[in-house]
Amino acid sequence: MEKYLINPNQKIGKINKDIYGHFSEHLGRCIYEGIYVGDNSKIPNVNGMRCDVVNALKDMGLPVLRWPGGCFADEYHWKDGIGPKESRKKMINTHWGGVVEDNSFGTHEYFELCRQLGCDTYINGNVGSGTVQEMSEWVEYMTSDGISPMAQLRKENGQEKPWKIKYFGVGNESWGCGGNMDPEYYGCLYKRYNTYCRDYSGNEHINRIACGPNVDDYHWTKEVMDKVKHHAQGISLHYYTIPGDTWEHKGSATDFDTREYYKTISKAYRMEELINNHLAVMNSINPQKWVNLVVDEWGTWYDVEPGTNPGFLYQQNTMRDAIVAALTLNIFNKHSDRVIMANIAQTVNVLQSVILTDGEKMVLTPTYHVFKMFKDHQENTLLGSYITTDTINNAHSAFPQLIESASVDENGVIYSTVANTSATKSSKIKCQIADTKVSTVKAQIITGDIHDMNDFNSPDVVKIVDFTDFRQLKDGFTANIPPCSVVKFVIE
Ligand code: AHR
């Protein structure tokens, strides 16, 4: 029997809801078809946004949405996406699939989407192929409430009041698709571009995000931190879980064996090491901890579904992805003192999506159900917690069988989420909640075979159901956590 201790006396800090954030790029069928169908579509929509998708995302509790990219951000010229739709410039989306981008979804449409979702905004600016003036004017266009050329243009385009930007990214992957720069050079550029992204009185302070490292590039973190530490609120980390060993063979989203399952989980668990190591580098340069970590691209990345455009990055989603999501969100919760935002890639129809669409059909993936299950943690207080667990060893690394986190809401209700990463073994746990008399315990579960998934013909194979294999105790509970499962306990 594993011992699980939750300590309500150890209140660690607030879990920023933004670590449950999402990312949607002009890539494949994410924005177009997946979210935006235009107001002439037969698919029910409000101002062009699909009602089914918007409602599902609201229900899941999407707190913040990153847009317009990704690699697309450094090719995006925002003025192409404003004004009358019929006169907006058409271009080829050279990075993603070579398809025509008609710019019908632009700045106004993004803010309309966020209004419908009731979420905060995270815009990524163009450093790679854009100018300082272009970025400066975009921020002015969106947030200035004074007398200014860009505020005037916004009003002419139908938006009287400025919008609010919570986060603004100055470049994306500037070490790669965003310009192939060296960290010293990017750090200097960041300061220059950022200087002219003003905080206008119509907006609260913009949290500025500098382009951080790819995976374990600690040199990038060190050099960029050195330059931006007085000028940024966050630095980003991009880390994708790719089971295969090369870009050409990333592995199938659905056709994998147990060995590949464990390889995927061990690679996903690497997030813990990466956060710890990058924070250590950041703290050595900025011991005051002004700059926080933002994991603004994460998730699984497999080979595209057979027969689909390789540039669209469309992949299915199984219980394996649910376990990746649950273990990663538990890791983010535990680091919520310094990880202030994270954005899974990408919301609809791209990589580890929470929603897949096909014409007017929509399906919620196993990953969706994990986000929905975990939404209770948002803005709660993280509690000290510890669980004993077996370690799963594979050829790549070792990782815990059980990965958990616990939080408390303002009414004193405790939420604990536990992922069992084993494909075959259940685990008995005894949970004790320090200095607490427990009156009720309720639980829910997402579980199945590692290959289980939802598709358009069978949309409810994986879903959240009540979990009853537990026994309440005076100060906690015992439970038998099934293999390949995610369980949430709600303790009052
Ligand atoms: O999410 C897909 C791509 O992955 C993004 O555009 C880019 O930033 C990253 O390389």
Boltz pocket constraint, residues with backbone or C-beta under 6 A from the ligand:
constraints:
  - pocket:
      binder: B
      contacts: [[A, 25], [A, 69], [A, 70], [A, 71], [A, 72], [A, 172], [A, 173], [A, 297], [A, 345], [A, 346], [A, 351]]
      max_distance: 6.0
